């Protein structure tokens, strides 16, 4: 039953169909994750252009978290080791992650140092400070405890930060939640 409910997810994520290591032969590499590129292709291209300017490569790959959460643990761990080996062979010394899920899932599971995109943008002197009276901030589920992404993005925000989206789940409309937690998936748009 699990396989049929998640057949599309498993088709895509198992041996990730869109993996691309061609541009990952750099010391530092940006990995947008498996969903960001499809939801925000123009932003992904802009980030790729920006990273290229700083001699930072690109890696299109899935961290494996969706499969891991479905209980496909040994295969996911093997895929992570394979990804790590390929990156080390390519000379990668730093992995810049765009996705909080990837960040928290991979941290401690691979030897390559990991940083968030906001930490990297700050280091590179890229991006602009945005000024507003108030910023309604949405904390992605994996970052709600440690707030590593949030602490790094605060550098770019000048104004009062509010938290109006406290009960919204970041994965309520995608991944495994639609089948595992259909009520959550239906309620998320109403909350927003």
C-alpha positions as CSV (number, residue, x, y, z in Angstrom):
1,X,0.0,0.0,0.0
2,X,2.8,2.4,0.9
3,X,4.4,1.9,-2.5
4,X,1.2,2.7,-4.4
5,X,0.5,5.8,-2.3
6,X,4.0,7.1,-2.9
7,X,4.7,5.7,-6.3
8,X,5.3,9.2,-7.9
9,X,7.6,10.3,-5.1
10,X,9.5,7.0,-5.1
11,X,9.8,7.1,-9.0
12,X,11.4,10.6,-8.7
13,X,13.5,10.3,-5.6
14,X,14.8,6.7,-5.9
15,X,18.0,7.2,-7.9
16,X,17.0,10.8,-8.2
17,X,16.0,11.3,-11.8
18,X,17.1,14.9,-12.1
19,X,20.6,14.5,-10.4
20,X,23.3,16.5,-12.2
21,X,26.9,16.7,-11.0
22,X,28.4,18.3,-14.1
23,X,28.8,21.7,-12.5
24,X,29.9,20.4,-9.1
25,X,33.7,20.3,-9.7
26,X,34.4,23.3,-7.4
27,X,35.6,23.8,-3.8
28,X,32.2,25.2,-2.9
29,X,28.9,23.9,-4.4
30,X,25.3,25.1,-4.0
31,X,22.7,22.4,-3.8
32,X,19.1,23.9,-4.1
33,X,17.5,20.5,-3.2
34,X,15.0,18.6,-5.2
35,X,11.9,20.9,-4.9
36,X,13.2,24.4,-5.0
37,X,14.4,24.2,-8.6
38,X,11.0,23.1,-9.9
39,X,9.0,25.6,-7.8
40,X,11.4,28.6,-8.5
41,X,13.3,27.9,-11.7
42,X,14.1,31.6,-12.4
43,X,15.4,32.1,-8.8
44,X,17.5,28.9,-9.2
45,X,19.0,30.2,-12.5
46,X,19.7,33.6,-10.8
47,X,21.4,31.9,-7.9
48,X,23.4,29.7,-10.3
49,X,24.6,32.8,-12.1
50,X,25.5,34.5,-8.8
51,X,27.4,31.5,-7.6
52,X,29.3,31.1,-10.8
53,X,30.5,34.7,-10.4
54,X,32.1,33.6,-7.1
55,X,33.4,30.3,-8.6
56,X,30.9,28.2,-6.7
57,X,29.5,25.2,-8.5
58,X,26.0,23.7,-8.6
59,X,24.7,20.3,-7.6
60,X,21.2,19.2,-8.6
61,X,20.4,16.3,-6.3
62,X,18.0,15.1,-3.6
63,X,19.2,14.6,-0.1
64,X,17.0,11.5,0.4
65,X,14.9,12.8,3.3
66,X,11.5,11.9,1.6
67,X,12.6,8.3,1.2
68,X,14.1,8.1,4.7
69,X,10.8,9.2,6.2
70,X,9.1,6.4,4.3
71,X,11.4,3.9,6.1
72,X,13.7,3.3,3.2
73,X,16.7,4.0,5.5
74,X,19.5,1.8,4.2
75,X,19.0,2.8,0.6
76,X,18.9,6.5,1.6
77,X,22.1,6.1,3.7
78,X,23.8,4.4,0.7
79,X,22.8,7.2,-1.6
80,X,24.1,9.8,0.8
81,X,27.5,8.0,1.0
82,X,27.6,7.8,-2.8
83,X,26.8,11.5,-3.1
84,X,29.5,12.3,-0.5
85,X,32.0,10.2,-2.4
86,X,31.2,11.9,-5.7
87,X,31.5,15.3,-4.2
88,X,34.9,14.5,-2.5
89,X,36.1,13.1,-5.9
90,X,35.0,16.4,-7.4
91,X,37.1,18.4,-4.9
92,X,34.1,19.8,-3.0
93,X,35.1,21.2,0.4
94,X,31.9,23.0,1.3
95,X,28.2,22.4,0.5
96,X,25.9,25.4,0.5
97,X,22.3,24.3,1.0
98,X,19.2,26.2,0.1
99,X,16.7,23.9,1.6
100,X,16.3,23.7,5.4
101,X,15.1,20.1,5.1
102,X,18.3,19.1,3.3
103,X,20.4,21.1,5.7
104,X,19.1,19.5,8.9
105,X,18.9,16.0,7.3
106,X,22.4,16.0,5.9
107,X,24.2,17.8,8.7
108,X,26.2,15.2,10.6
109,X,25.5,12.5,8.0
110,X,28.3,13.6,5.5
111,X,31.8,14.8,6.2
112,X,31.7,17.8,3.9
113,X,31.0,21.0,5.9
114,X,27.6,22.4,5.3
115,X,26.4,26.1,5.3
116,X,23.1,27.8,4.6
117,X,22.5,29.9,1.6
118,X,22.0,33.0,3.7
119,X,25.3,32.4,5.6
120,X,27.1,32.1,2.2
121,X,25.4,35.2,0.7
122,X,26.5,37.2,3.8
123,X,30.0,35.9,3.5
124,X,30.1,36.8,-0.2
125,X,28.8,40.3,0.4
126,X,25.8,39.6,-1.9
127,X,22.2,40.5,-1.4
128,X,20.6,43.7,-0.1
129,X,19.2,44.7,3.3
130,X,15.4,45.0,3.0
131,X,13.8,47.7,5.1
132,X,10.1,47.4,6.2
133,X,8.1,48.3,9.2
134,X,7.2,44.7,9.8
135,X,8.3,41.3,8.4
136,X,5.9,38.4,8.8
137,X,8.3,35.5,9.1
138,X,7.4,31.9,8.3
139,X,9.7,29.4,10.0
140,X,10.1,26.3,8.0
141,X,9.4,23.2,10.1
142,X,13.0,21.9,10.3
143,X,14.3,25.4,11.4
144,X,11.7,26.1,14.1
145,X,13.9,24.7,16.9
146,X,17.5,25.9,16.1
147,X,16.5,28.7,13.7
148,X,19.9,28.6,11.9
149,X,18.3,29.8,8.6
150,X,16.4,32.4,10.4
151,X,19.4,33.7,12.3
152,X,21.3,34.0,9.0
153,X,18.5,35.7,7.1
154,X,18.0,38.3,9.9
155,X,21.1,40.0,8.6
156,X,19.2,41.0,5.5
157,X,16.1,42.4,7.3
158,X,15.7,45.8,9.0
159,X,12.4,46.1,10.8
160,X,10.1,44.4,13.3
161,X,9.9,40.6,12.8
162,X,6.6,39.0,13.6
163,X,5.5,35.3,13.6
164,X,2.0,35.1,12.1
165,X,2.4,31.6,10.6
166,X,3.1,29.6,13.8
167,X,0.9,26.6,13.0
168,X,1.6,26.2,9.3
169,X,3.6,23.2,8.2
170,X,6.0,23.7,5.4
171,X,5.4,20.3,3.8
172,X,1.6,20.4,4.2
173,X,1.0,20.4,0.5
174,X,3.8,18.2,-0.8
175,X,6.0,15.2,-0.2
176,X,4.5,12.6,2.1
177,X,2.1,14.8,4.0
178,X,-0.7,14.8,1.5
179,X,-1.2,11.0,2.0
180,X,0.0,10.7,5.6
181,X,-1.7,13.8,6.9
182,X,-4.5,14.8,4.5
183,X,-6.2,17.0,7.2
184,X,-3.1,19.0,7.5
185,X,-2.9,19.4,3.7
186,X,-6.4,20.6,3.5
187,X,-6.1,23.0,6.4
188,X,-2.9,24.7,5.4
189,X,-4.4,26.9,2.6
190,X,-7.2,28.0,5.0
191,X,-4.7,29.1,7.6
192,X,-2.7,31.1,5.1
